[in-house]
Amino acid sequence: MLSPVRSSRLGFTLIEMLVVIMLISVLVSLLLPAVQQAREAARRTQCKNQLKQVGVALHAYHDTHQCFPPGWVAANPETGPDLAGGSNGFGWCVQILPQLGEPTLYGQLDFNQRLEVAPSHRQALRTALPVLQCPSDGDFSNWSMRKAQNNAQEIAVLGGTNYVGVFGQRVIAECYSLPVGVACDGDGVFFHNSRITLEHVTDGAASTLLVGERRFSQLPSTWTGVIPTGAEPIERVVGTTSGLVNKRGDGYGSSHVGGTHFILCDGAVRFISENITAEIFLALGTIEGGETGMSEF
């Protein structure tokens, strides 16, 4: 009697299939963080390179005009420096648009008109500039500035940025109570009608902050300038070192792990830890506070 021929088995059993799926899931879970870290490392490097471009543009402006651009321009022919009724309000970043490769955009702005009033400015002001937006901070291009006394009322749509100038360690909010005709002076590089030169930076260019990062969720900021009737208008273009990194809305922070990039007055870009001491961070924000020899921080 012939024995039956045993058929060969094809395919996987259900248990084997589940084991394979489980192994693939484990491998993916191990690989995904590594991929995410690699992507963030690339974004962080891109952000640093963009800040280097901004630093080069600022120094090119300094070479041409023998000073850094003003933090923001505001003047009234009758009262002199006048924050609330200034004739325009254009910020420091507007001044370096040609050096950033944006001469056409620069040419669309009329510096004899107030920033938010001239109809011809409307489209230019909402322009998004990728060089001013850190890729680690997600996808945003512009945002709506609301009236200070009426959050439902839109004043203008403004191009966003992650990079704001350093006003110093002084409290920016104090500027809003100044009488008409009194300039809003900071003790950093960028403030009201400022004209700071490298010679003014007696604390040392390698130990004085020029521009730093700020997350969009921390406080939406703009490259355009100060709109006096808007909510927290000055803080949108400059920041203070009176609060630690990643701790204060009108200060500095980033979506990078552990700290924030800054441009120094010598043009170098440094990553400052969020664990930096308050004393050192305050000192880095001033141009002539008397704190020297602080290049190692």
Secondary structure, 3 states (H helix, E strand, C coil): CCCCCCCCCCCCCHHHHHHHHHHHHHHHHHHHHHHHHHHHHHHHHHHHHHHHHHHHHHHHHHHHHCCCCCCECCCECCCECCCCCCCCCEEHHHHCCHHHCCHHHHHCCCCCCCCCCCHHHHHHHCCCCHHHCCHHHCCCCEEEEEECCEEEEEEEEEEEECEEEEEECCCHHHHHHCCCCCCCCCCCCCCECCCCCHHHCCCCHHHCEEEEECCCCCCCEECCECCCCECCCHHHCEEECCCCCCCCCCCCCCCCCCEEEEEECCCCEEEEECCCCHHHHHHHCCCCCCCCCCCCC
